[in-house]
Amino acid sequence: MKQYSFPDSKPWKIAFGLFLTAMLFLARDSMFTMGVIGFYKAQFLMLGLMGGALAVFLVVHRRRWKEILTDRRIAVALIMTAVILLPMLVKRDWQLMYFSVLLCLYFAVFMSYFISLKDLAKYYVAILTVLGAYSVLAAYVLRLGVDGGLYAVPVFYNANDIRFYNFFLSVVPDTYVKYRNFGIFREPGVYQFFLITALYLNNYAVSWHRPWKLWVVNGILALTMVSTFATGGMAEMALLAVVVFFDKKYYRDRRLRTAALILAALAVGVLAVSAILENQLYLQLYDMVIGKFQGGESGTDRIFSVLVNLQTFLKNPLFGEDLATVLHAGENNTSSTLILLAGFGILAGALHVAGWVALVWKKEQGILTNLALAGIVFLSFNTQNLIADVFFWLFPTMALMERGAFPLGKKRG
């Protein structure tokens, strides 16, 4: 299958980078969608952005419309339409959520027309790295000036009536969990999904011309992950670091072995000092780790989510139950994979699982590496409900098309 590329020039690359950044800010799980702009306005802006991108694409390739419309991607889109909408029709469950998920799949299909997964991953990783570095700066440095009255920034309230500072490329809570980094997302637990996706792509999809760029990006993304104090995110990152260290055979390089030992020693030292002083870092880490095993609300909600979604799925495994029943099964239903199975049925759930497996599974990797990587990515989005977020479907759907049932050729238009 061909790719109908845009002109390979700097202005087009900058324009696409700005487009992808805007899509991140307008995504369902962005705080700008949930608090700054407003949900419905943001969704209409996103639709307008997608429509504008499609219009530009069709104008640039105006002489190839027949090829585009008869491309196999159209057949793929039709199959996906049936998978997502058939449960809605069978159950007579007239909810817009079905179309929201379908739009995410359409967007991934559209992107595959003109850019490869690897090229898209490089844009995504670069954007997350810049936003990550700025979010750390905003959360721990820029906020000090606002707190001290040296300068002011706009403020807003999220859906839970929590006050935030708007630093334009990042948001910072005024008092509520004020030491946790939200980035541009509705909560740190969501931020960790975007960061672990970037870390995975940086190490397994992106090719940097200079090796130092790989490590600088890894370092910034890792520091940003730590600043979220997300339990799942920290566990995922630690496991990913171990997998990468052995899978890439970095242990054979004496310099990297030394660097790993130094980092481990520094981490232990910082933790020891924090525990002795019982400072804010210690309190945050204590709540993040120990609190999860003391019957906290967060851990209880996640366990309940798994159990109730499994029970709901087993009642109607083919098409699932009504979405309202699934989404409101508990106060905080968080397990994306099981929500899809419970609400959309086995076919949509299988499409989702197949996409993520296609993204991480490689023949040249050992079975343990593949299983570990799959476990890491599945953990990252099963602590939050992300099923209607464009970026939840983007990379796995493109991977499924390129490496799975719908392989894309390397030929470019």
Beta strands, then each sheet from edge to edge (+ up, - down):
strand 1: 155-157
strand 2: 163-166
strand 3: 171-173
sheet 1: 1+ 2- 3+
end
